[in-house]
Amino acid sequence: MSFLLGLTGSIGMGKSTTAQMFRDEGVHVWDADAVVHTLYAKGGAAVPAFAEELPAAVIDGEVSRAVLRDLIAADPATLQKIEAIVHPLVAADRASFLADHPNELILLDIPLLFETKADLWLDAVIVVTAPSEVQRARVLDRGTMTEDQFHMILDKQMPDAEKCIRADYIIETVSMDAARAAVRKLVQHMKGQHIA
């Protein structure tokens, strides 16, 4: 039996960097966001469904996240249409990944882990966290979104404090060296406890 470890954290908390640390320790990582990017790209499995349901979102043969954000801002019900297209495709990709990696420690990087109730089927959950001022600075320093867009995303995510309460493990990402040491220790513990 594989041991399924979920990884989540709010925007700007260092989740992608932490997921890479797990890869560096030899852990197989399934990345929900990367799957969605593939589904949205030219030739992606989600493109035909978007072309039918939300044609404005398909530009030059791929799904535009910027257009989707605008459509959701104009009509929040659009999010349900998007989820109805994307969630089954993501679930199928995840099932295929897990079938390819039996009897291993697997990390599943899922941004909306608690929001989608993934904690109900995972064996344990890690939350990455950092102080809110560090989070805000990281996001705005990327130069890819405005303060308003940042807050719109935060409003859709479960508050960091609540995620931390529900987590089995918490990794602070203020110091990347400390985060890497925490990942290494956790992997060694998990492999010793759960993976023969």
PEPEHU-V533331 format. One record per helix or strand of 2 or more residues. SS is the DSSP state (a for helix, b for strand). FROM is the first residue (numbers start at 1). LEN is the number of residues. Records with the same first field share a line. If there is no record, write none. Layout:
SS=FROM-LEN  FROM-LEN
//
This chain:
b=3-6  28-4  58-2  62-2  105-5  124-6  169-4
a=15-10  32-9  47-7  55-3  65-10  78-23  118-3  132-10  147-10  160-7  176-19
//
